Amino acid sequence: MKLIQIAAAAVMTTALLPAAAVQTHAAEAEMPLLRADVNGDYVINTQDMVLLSRYLLGGGELTAEQAERADCDGDGTIDTFDLILLRKSYVRNAIEDPQGTYICESSEGTRYVWFGERGEGSYADITADDSVPFTHSKWGDEIELHSSAEESISAKISWLDGERFYLKSSGAEPELFTHKSDVPFDKGPYLIGEYVSDKGRSYTLNWLSGSCGSEDIKVLPMKTRAQFIYSDGTYKTGGFSRMDKFHFTLEWEDGTVENFTRREITVKDGITYVNGVLIANKTYALPSTYAPGGLLPEFNTAFAKMQAAAKQDGMSLSICSGYRSYSYQAQLYNNYVARDGKTKADTYSARPGHSEHQSGLAADINYAGDWFNTTPEAKWLAENCYKYGFIIRYPKGKDDITGYKYEGWHIRYLGDELAGLVHDSGLTLEEYFSIDSKYSY
């Protein structure tokens, strides 16, 4: 019967923690040695005292394995000091309660268990997206765990040290608990997904598990903090704060700050999406076959609303250049290169496949030239377009990031929510999603 695998209350079996073998005997050899457990059953009790006492009195022999466990102080000699320490371990198991969040490793995966001070507790599998509550009580070295279905199971506790202990129920393999936090784990709403940080690291996070580069990590969310536990057992705890649904920050205990940006890049039919948003810039190109044939309906609907609002404010907005096909963009770009040279043309015109106009989600307003940037309409557009789902795609002073000079007339449709988030951040779309806009050829 397995101790820490609490299923949802609706599917609880004959105990709070359903039956299964947590550790195989092959894996047992890798588990930390529990000194004072002379007979090797992962429970420290009078049977161990009897075995050690008889040996010290010359009334019995110990196997090599028993002798190693009976050497409680680890000095290589079995004597009365070991018997004293065994008795202390027995007393400690009777009076010391587990409190806080522990990680339980087993052959079936990693689990988190929280033991509260007042008998409350909760459990989560590392692959789950929620926790299951339980209550616990303790008499001597025996802990009883109760599920919401009013089912229970009893187990013996044996402390390895101040951080770790074993739980062992009758007929089951022992489970090892490692203490990691004094507070309950709590599902962090933004600790799920693929992220990059401003420290140059890539993360994949899934609430309680994840990876940092090629290294698997465990994640312990704690409401206003989060802890990353690495494969070598080291861990870092940081204060957790968020800017919005795509960004959060961890201020580590050493005072350093790491900023995280959600960046999930997928390619479908040759089209690149970042966090589900179609991207066309100098890094990411649209295939020549992508041809919606015009501005998309969502763009047109939003633009009509914005156009009407601008008119009420005495502004006149119209589209001077909307959808462009791959072939038409190639013609425009080649003409600009012939006139101004490739280097200069790349500052204001996209190479074929790299133009947002091909997406059907971008357009130039009124007049596609520097003169427009000085008009009242340009000012109104910059201050209000996000309210209707648009952003100024190539803002002033961001040439090195977007790859293009300031174009107050070029708007990109993102939808109301995302446009508002990008506008409020003060970032370009590249900065907001932590992507580049640079030609590789």
C-alpha positions in Angstrom: 0.0 0.0 0.0 1.5 3.3 -1.1 1.6 6.2 1.3 1.9 9.3 -0.8 -0.2 9.0 -3.8 -3.4 10.7 -3.0 -5.9 10.4 -5.8 -8.8 12.7 -6.3 -11.4 12.2 -3.6 -13.9 10.7 -6.1 -11.5 7.9 -7.0 -10.1 7.1 -3.5 -9.6 3.4 -2.9 -9.4 1.6 0.4 -7.1 4.1 1.9 -6.2 7.7 1.8 -3.0 6.8 -0.1 -3.8 4.0 -2.5 -1.9 0.7 -2.8 1.3 0.5 -4.9 5.0 -0.2 -4.5 6.7 3.2 -4.1 10.3 2.0 -4.1 11.5 -1.2 -5.6 14.1 -3.2 -3.6 16.6 -2.4 -6.4 16.1 1.3 -5.8 16.3 0.8 -2.0 20.0 0.6 -2.1 20.1 4.2 -3.3 18.1 5.4 -0.4 19.9 7.1 2.6 21.0 4.7 5.3 18.7 4.9 8.3 21.0 4.3 11.3 19.4 2.7 14.4 17.1 0.7 12.2 19.0 -2.5 13.0 16.7 -5.0 11.4 16.3 -2.9 8.2 12.5 -2.5 8.2 12.7 1.3 8.1 11.0 1.5 11.5 13.0 2.2 14.7 11.4 0.4 17.6 12.0 -2.1 20.5 12.9 -4.8 18.1 16.0 -2.9 17.1 16.8 -2.2 20.7 16.6 -5.9 21.5 18.8 -6.9 18.6 21.5 -4.4 19.6 21.3 -5.1 23.3 21.7 -8.9 22.7 24.7 -8.2 20.5 26.3 -6.0 23.1 25.6 -8.6 25.8 27.2 -11.4 23.7 23.9 -13.1 23.1 23.6 -12.7 19.3 25.3 -11.8 16.1 24.6 -9.1 13.5 24.9 -9.4 9.7 27.1 -6.9 7.9 24.1 -4.9 6.9 22.7 -4.9 10.5 26.0 -3.9 11.9 26.2 -0.9 9.6 22.7 0.3 10.7 23.5 -0.4 14.3 26.6 1.8 14.2 24.4 4.9 15.1 27.3 7.3 15.5 29.1 6.1 12.4 32.5 5.6 14.1 33.0 2.1 12.9 32.5 0.6 16.4 29.3 -0.9 17.9 29.1 -0.1 21.6 26.8 1.2 24.3 27.0 4.7 22.8 25.1 3.4 19.8 22.4 1.9 22.1 22.0 5.3 23.7 21.7 7.0 20.3 19.2 4.3 19.2 17.0 5.1 22.2 17.3 8.8 21.5 16.2 8.2 17.9 13.2 6.2 19.2 12.2 9.1 21.5 12.7 11.7 18.8 10.4 9.8 16.4 7.8 9.8 19.1 7.9 13.6 19.9 8.9 15.3 16.6 6.2 16.0 14.1 6.8 16.8 10.4 5.9 20.4 9.5 6.1 22.2 6.2 6.4 21.1 2.6 8.3 18.0 1.7 9.3 16.4 -1.5 8.6 12.6 -1.7 10.5 10.7 -4.4 9.3 7.4 -5.6 9.6 5.0 -8.5 6.3 6.5 -9.8 7.5 10.1 -9.8 7.9 13.1 -7.5 5.2 14.3 -5.1 4.8 17.2 -2.8 3.3 16.9 0.7 2.5 19.7 3.1 2.1 19.0 6.8 0.5 21.9 8.6 0.8 22.8 12.3 -2.9 22.1 13.1 -3.3 18.8 11.4 -4.1 20.1 8.0 -2.2 19.0 4.9 -2.3 18.7 1.2 -0.7 16.6 -1.5 0.1 17.0 -5.2 1.7 14.8 -7.8 4.4 16.7 -9.8 2.4 16.1 -13.0 -0.9 17.3 -11.5 -2.3 20.8 -11.8 -4.0 20.9 -8.4 -3.5 19.6 -4.8 -5.7 17.3 -2.7 -6.3 18.1 1.0 -6.0 15.7 3.9 -5.7 15.8 7.7 -3.1 14.1 9.9 -2.7 13.2 13.6 0.2 11.7 15.5 0.5 9.4 18.5 4.1 8.5 19.4 5.9 7.5 16.2 2.7 6.7 14.4 1.1 9.1 12.0 -2.5 8.7 10.8 -3.5 10.4 7.6 -7.2 11.0 6.8 -8.7 11.8 3.4 -11.7 13.8 2.6 -13.5 10.5 2.0 -13.0 9.7 5.7 -10.6 6.9 4.9 -7.2 6.7 6.7 -3.9 4.9 6.9 -1.3 4.6 9.6 2.4 4.8 9.1 5.5 4.8 11.3 7.9 7.8 11.1 11.7 7.5 11.3 13.8 10.7 11.2 17.1 10.6 9.3 18.0 14.2 10.4 16.3 17.5 10.8 15.2 17.7 7.2 14.4 14.1 6.2 12.3 11.2 7.4 10.9 7.9 6.2 7.2 6.9 6.4 6.5 3.2 6.5 3.1 1.5 6.6 2.5 -2.2 7.1 3.2 -4.2 3.9 4.5 -1.2 2.0 7.9 0.0 0.8 9.3 3.0 2.7 8.9 6.5 1.3 11.6 9.1 1.8 10.6 12.8 2.5 12.9 15.7 2.0 12.0 19.0 3.6 12.2 22.0 1.3 9.9 24.8 2.6 8.1 26.0 5.8 5.1 27.1 3.8 2.4 25.3 1.8 3.0 24.9 -1.9 0.4 26.7 -3.9 -0.4 26.6 -7.6 1.3 29.6 -9.3 -0.9 30.8 -12.2 2.1 31.9 -14.4 4.6 29.1 -13.7 3.4 27.1 -16.6 4.8 27.3 -20.1 8.1 28.0 -21.9 10.0 31.0 -20.7 13.3 32.8 -21.4 15.0 35.0 -18.8 17.2 38.0 -19.0 20.0 35.9 -17.7 20.1 34.0 -21.0 18.4 30.9 -19.6 15.6 28.9 -21.2 13.0 27.3 -18.9 10.1 24.9 -19.4 7.8 25.1 -16.4 4.8 23.0 -15.5 3.8 24.0 -12.0 5.8 21.5 -10.0 8.2 20.3 -12.6 10.3 21.7 -15.4 13.7 22.2 -16.9 16.4 24.8 -17.1 18.1 24.3 -20.4 18.9 20.6 -20.5 18.7 20.1 -16.7 15.5 18.8 -15.2 14.3 20.9 -12.2 11.5 20.7 -9.6 9.5 23.8 -9.0 7.9 24.7 -5.6 5.4 27.5 -5.9 4.6 29.2 -2.6 2.1 32.1 -3.4 4.5 35.0 -3.2 7.7 32.9 -3.6 8.9 30.1 -5.8 11.7 27.7 -5.4 13.7 25.9 -8.1 15.3 22.6 -7.0 18.1 21.4 -9.2 19.1 17.8 -10.0 22.1 18.0 -7.6 19.8 18.8 -4.7 20.7 22.5 -4.6 17.9 25.0 -4.7 17.2 28.7 -5.0 14.2 30.6 -3.5 13.0 33.9 -4.9 10.3 36.4 -4.2 7.7 36.1 -7.0 6.0 39.0 -8.7 4.3 39.4 -12.1 3.9 42.1 -14.6 1.2 40.4 -16.6 0.2 37.0 -18.0 3.4 36.7 -20.0 6.0 38.0 -17.5 7.1 37.4 -14.0 10.1 38.2 -11.9 12.0 36.2 -9.2 14.2 38.1 -6.8 16.6 35.5 -5.5 17.7 35.4 -1.9 21.2 36.7 -2.9 19.6 39.9 -4.1 19.8 39.2 -7.8 16.7 39.5 -10.0 15.8 37.3 -12.9 13.0 38.5 -15.3 11.0 35.8 -17.1 9.2 36.1 -20.4 6.8 33.5 -21.7 8.0 32.5 -25.2 6.4 29.5 -26.9 7.4 29.4 -30.5 5.5 27.1 -32.9 5.6 26.7 -36.6 2.5 25.6 -38.5 2.4 25.4 -42.3 5.6 27.5 -42.4 4.0 30.3 -40.3 5.7 31.2 -37.0 3.6 31.9 -33.9 4.9 33.2 -30.6 2.5 32.5 -27.8 -0.1 31.9 -30.4 0.5 35.2 -32.2 1.5 35.3 -35.8 4.9 36.9 -36.2 6.5 38.3 -39.4 9.7 40.3 -39.0 13.3 40.1 -40.1 13.9 36.9 -38.2 10.6 35.1 -38.9 9.3 35.0 -42.5 5.9 34.0 -44.0 6.0 31.4 -46.7 5.4 32.7 -50.3 2.2 30.5 -50.3 0.6 32.4 -47.4 -1.9 34.6 -49.1 -5.1 35.6 -47.2 -5.9 37.9 -50.2 -6.7 41.0 -48.1 -6.9 42.4 -44.6 -8.4 39.9 -42.3 -12.0 40.4 -41.0 -10.9 41.0 -37.4 -8.6 43.8 -38.6 -11.3 45.5 -40.6 -13.9 45.3 -37.8 -11.5 46.8 -35.3 -10.3 49.5 -37.7 -13.9 50.6 -38.5 -14.5 51.1 -34.7 -11.2 53.1 -34.4 -11.9 55.1 -37.5 -15.3 56.1 -36.1 -13.9 57.0 -32.7 -11.2 59.1 -34.4 -13.8 61.0 -36.4 -15.6 61.9 -33.2 -12.3 63.5 -32.1 -12.0 65.4 -35.4 -9.4 63.0 -36.9 -9.5 61.4 -40.2 -8.0 57.9 -40.6 -7.8 55.8 -43.7 -5.8 52.9 -45.0 -3.2 53.9 -47.6 -1.6 50.5 -47.9 -3.1 47.3 -46.5 -2.5 43.7 -47.6 0.5 43.0 -49.9 1.2 39.6 -51.5 4.6 38.0 -51.4 5.2 38.8 -55.0 4.1 42.5 -54.7 6.4 43.0 -51.7 9.3 41.5 -53.7 8.6 44.1 -56.4 8.5 47.0 -53.9 11.6 45.9 -52.1 13.6 45.4 -55.3 12.6 48.9 -56.5 13.8 50.4 -53.2 17.1 48.5 -53.4 17.6 49.7 -57.0 16.9 53.3 -55.8 18.6 53.5 -52.4 20.8 50.4 -52.1 20.1 47.3 -50.0 21.5 48.7 -46.7 19.2 51.7 -46.6 16.2 49.8 -48.1 16.4 47.4 -45.2 15.8 50.2 -42.7 12.3 50.9 -44.1 11.2 48.1 -46.4 10.8 44.4 -45.6 12.2 41.7 -47.8 9.6 39.4 -49.4 8.1 37.1 -46.8 9.2 39.3 -43.9 6.5 42.0 -44.3 3.7 42.2 -41.9 1.5 43.5 -44.7 1.5 39.9 -46.1 -0.2 38.7 -42.8 -3.4 40.6 -43.4 -3.0 42.0 -39.9 -1.1 45.3 -40.6 -1.7 48.4 -42.6 -0.2 51.9 -43.1 -2.5 54.8 -42.2 -3.1 58.0 -44.2 0.4 58.5 -45.5 3.4 56.1 -45.3 6.1 58.7 -44.9 7.9 60.7 -42.2 5.6 63.7 -42.7 2.8 61.7 -41.1 4.7 61.5 -37.8 4.2 65.2 -37.3 0.4 65.2 -37.8 -2.4 65.2 -35.1 -3.6 61.9 -36.5 -0.2 60.3 -35.7 -0.4 61.6 -32.1 -4.0 60.4 -31.7 -3.1 57.0 -33.2 -0.2 56.5 -30.8 -2.3 57.4 -27.8 -5.5 55.5 -28.7 -4.9 52.7 -31.2 -4.4 50.0 -28.4 -8.0 50.6 -27.2 -9.1 49.0 -30.5 -6.6 46.1 -30.6 -3.7 47.8 -32.5 -0.1 48.8 -31.7 2.3 51.2 -33.4 4.5 48.4 -34.6 7.8 50.4 -35.2 7.9 53.0 -32.4 10.4 55.8 -32.1 13.9 55.0 -30.8 13.5 51.2 -31.3 15.2 50.8 -34.7 17.8 48.4 -33.4 15.1 46.2 -31.9 12.4 46.2 -34.5 14.8 46.5 -37.5 13.0 49.4 -38.9 12.9 53.2 -38.5 10.1 54.9 -36.7 6.9 54.5 -38.6 4.0 56.2 -36.8 1.7 55.2 -39.6 2.2 51.4 -39.4 -0.2 49.6 -37.1 -0.5 45.9 -36.3 -3.7 44.2 -35.0 -3.2 42.1 -31.9 -6.6 42.1 -30.3 -7.8 44.2 -27.4 -6.1 42.3 -24.5 -2.7 41.8 -26.0 -2.5 45.3 -27.6 -3.3 46.7 -24.2 -0.6 44.6 -22.5 2.0 45.6 -25.0 1.1 49.3 -24.9 1.1 49.3 -21.1 4.5 47.6 -21.0 6.1 50.4 -23.2 7.9 47.6 -25.1 8.0 46.7 -28.8 6.4 43.3 -29.8 10.0 41.9 -30.0 10.9 43.0 -26.5 7.5 41.9 -25.1 8.0 38.4 -26.4 11.8 38.4 -26.2 12.4 37.6 -29.8 14.8 39.1 -32.4 14.2 40.9 -35.7 17.4 40.3 -37.6 18.0 38.9 -41.1 20.2 35.8 -41.1 21.1 36.2 -44.8 
